[in-house]
Amino acid sequence: MKKEQLLERIVLNPKVMVGKPVIRGTRLTVDFILNLLAQGATENEILDEYKSLTYEDIQACFLFATNSLKNTEFMPLMAEPV
């Protein structure tokens, strides 16, 4: 699936989840799905729990987050010890 098609799965609507990016047709936010993965949930566990989701929806979350961070500059919270 092409990047553009994946990104069409993510929508922003001020009336849904206060305008956070969500997976189209759901109230599941991109950050919620990414947090599940960060906490150790597998893609299969997420798909089993949320039957309306597809593997492509999870891919779309990764792509949306990657694109969102692409042009962001970060300042380190702490300098690393030398």
C-alpha atoms as one frame of an Amber mdcrd trajectory, in Angstrom:
protein
   0.000   0.000   0.000   1.306   3.446  -0.905   2.128   6.052   1.715  -0.697
   8.327   0.584  -3.210   5.500   0.971  -1.945   4.706   4.451  -2.133   8.338
   5.536  -5.763   8.516   4.374  -6.517   6.120   7.236  -5.615   8.837   9.769
  -8.032  11.722  10.212  -8.262  14.827  12.378 -11.693  16.073  13.366 -12.181
  18.590  16.184 -15.399  16.753  17.122 -13.633  13.407  17.611 -11.191  12.955
  20.503 -10.657  16.730  20.740  -9.069  16.801  17.292  -6.304  14.289  17.973
  -5.327  12.171  14.978  -7.426   9.002  14.973  -7.762   5.938  12.801 -10.612
   6.633  10.354 -13.932   5.266  11.566 -12.739   4.795  15.146 -12.068   6.787
  18.284  -8.628   5.169  18.591  -5.913   7.806  18.544  -2.538   7.380  16.903
  -0.810   8.043  20.224  -2.953   5.368  21.941  -1.919   2.714  19.417   1.739
   3.745  19.550   1.638   3.711  23.347   0.235   0.168  23.330   3.150  -0.904
  21.144   5.650   0.980  23.332   4.278  -0.831  26.385   4.974  -4.185  24.741
   1.704  -5.089  23.045   2.175  -6.882  19.752   0.390  -5.946  16.561  -1.528
  -9.221  16.741  -2.663  -8.500  20.308  -3.926  -5.074  19.264  -5.723  -6.505
  16.230  -7.305  -9.205  18.415  -8.493  -6.614  20.960  -9.779  -4.085  18.404
 -11.459  -6.184  15.719 -12.177  -3.241  13.413  -8.471  -2.430  13.026  -6.228
  -3.762  10.294  -2.499  -4.212  10.007  -2.498  -1.248   7.611  -4.092   0.941
  10.318  -1.128   0.234  12.576   1.287   0.942   9.722  -0.554   4.222   9.147
   0.029   5.197  12.801   3.773   4.659  12.387   3.854   6.604   9.131   1.810
   9.488  10.557   4.094   9.735  13.592   7.205   9.579  11.425   5.925  12.324
   9.147   4.889  14.447  12.115   8.377  14.267  13.612  10.279  14.667  10.352
  10.680  18.434  10.543  10.738  18.755  14.318  13.831  19.931  16.115  14.511
  18.531  19.553  16.548  19.924  22.365  18.033  17.310  24.692  16.538  17.261
  28.178  19.977  16.644  29.639  23.415  16.679  28.160  24.942  13.220  28.035
  27.929  12.729  30.338  31.260  12.944  28.601
